[in-house]
Amino acid sequence: MSNTPHELAEEFPGAAEKISELKQSDAHFAKLLEQYHEVNRAVHRAESRVEAISEEAEADLRRKRAHLKDHIAFHLTHGAGHA
Protein backbone atom coordinates (compact mmCIF):
# COMPACT_ATOMS: atom_id res chain seq x y z
CA MET A 1 0.00 0.00 0.00
CA SER A 2 1.43 3.35 -1.04
CA ASN A 3 1.40 6.15 1.46
CA THR A 4 2.52 8.72 -1.09
CA PRO A 5 0.06 11.32 -2.35
CA HIS A 6 -0.70 11.03 -6.07
CA GLU A 7 -0.37 14.68 -6.97
CA LEU A 8 -1.23 15.57 -10.55
CA ALA A 9 2.21 17.08 -11.18
CA GLU A 10 3.66 13.62 -10.46
CA GLU A 11 0.95 11.78 -12.39
CA PHE A 12 1.32 13.99 -15.48
CA PRO A 13 4.92 15.24 -15.55
CA GLY A 14 5.41 18.02 -18.05
CA ALA A 15 1.69 18.84 -18.25
CA ALA A 16 1.52 21.57 -15.61
CA GLU A 17 1.07 24.34 -18.19
CA LYS A 18 -1.67 22.46 -20.06
CA ILE A 19 -3.43 21.63 -16.77
CA SER A 20 -3.34 25.30 -15.80
CA GLU A 21 -4.66 26.41 -19.21
CA LEU A 22 -7.52 23.90 -19.19
CA LYS A 23 -8.37 24.72 -15.59
CA GLN A 24 -8.88 28.35 -16.63
CA SER A 25 -10.71 27.69 -19.90
CA ASP A 26 -12.82 24.58 -19.21
CA ALA A 27 -15.18 24.56 -16.22
CA HIS A 28 -15.74 20.80 -16.55
CA PHE A 29 -11.99 20.16 -16.40
CA ALA A 30 -11.65 22.48 -13.39
CA LYS A 31 -14.38 20.46 -11.63
CA LEU A 32 -12.55 17.20 -12.44
CA LEU A 33 -9.39 18.63 -10.86
CA GLU A 34 -11.31 19.66 -7.75
CA GLN A 35 -12.88 16.21 -7.44
CA TYR A 36 -9.53 14.49 -8.02
CA HIS A 37 -7.82 16.51 -5.30
CA GLU A 38 -10.67 15.85 -2.87
CA VAL A 39 -10.64 12.08 -3.48
CA ASN A 40 -6.84 11.96 -3.51
CA ARG A 41 -6.70 13.62 -0.09
CA ALA A 42 -9.29 11.14 1.23
CA VAL A 43 -7.23 8.21 -0.09
CA HIS A 44 -4.08 9.60 1.50
CA ARG A 45 -5.85 10.08 4.85
CA ALA A 46 -7.16 6.51 4.70
CA GLU A 47 -3.77 5.05 3.71
CA SER A 48 -1.97 6.92 6.47
CA ARG A 49 -4.70 5.88 8.93
CA VAL A 50 -5.50 9.49 9.78
CA GLU A 51 -9.12 8.67 8.93
CA ALA A 52 -10.18 5.08 9.62
CA ILE A 53 -12.40 3.58 6.92
CA SER A 54 -13.08 0.03 5.78
CA GLU A 55 -10.82 -1.66 3.23
CA GLU A 56 -13.76 -1.74 0.83
CA ALA A 57 -14.35 2.01 1.19
CA GLU A 58 -10.63 2.66 0.70
CA ALA A 59 -10.62 0.51 -2.45
CA ASP A 60 -13.69 2.41 -3.74
CA LEU A 61 -11.86 5.71 -3.21
CA ARG A 62 -8.84 4.39 -5.13
CA ARG A 63 -11.10 3.32 -8.01
CA LYS A 64 -12.77 6.74 -8.04
CA ARG A 65 -9.35 8.44 -8.08
CA ALA A 66 -8.23 6.26 -11.01
CA HIS A 67 -11.46 7.04 -12.88
CA LEU A 68 -10.98 10.79 -12.37
CA LYS A 69 -7.34 10.52 -13.42
CA ASP A 70 -8.43 8.77 -16.62
CA HIS A 71 -10.85 11.63 -17.39
CA ILE A 72 -8.14 14.20 -16.71
CA ALA A 73 -5.74 12.31 -19.00
CA PHE A 74 -8.40 12.25 -21.73
CA HIS A 75 -8.79 16.03 -21.52
CA LEU A 76 -5.03 16.53 -21.58
CA THR A 77 -4.63 14.45 -24.72
CA HIS A 78 -7.80 15.52 -26.53
CA GLY A 79 -8.12 19.12 -25.38
CA ALA A 80 -11.35 20.80 -24.37
CA GLY A 81 -14.60 18.97 -24.78
CA HIS A 82 -16.41 16.25 -22.90
CA ALA A 83 -15.31 12.69 -22.34
Secondary structure, DSSP 8 states (H G I E B T S, - for coil): ---S---HHHHSTT-HHHHHHHHHH-HHHHHHHHHHHHHHHHHHHHHTTSS---HHHHHHHHHHHHHHHHHHHHHHHH-SS--
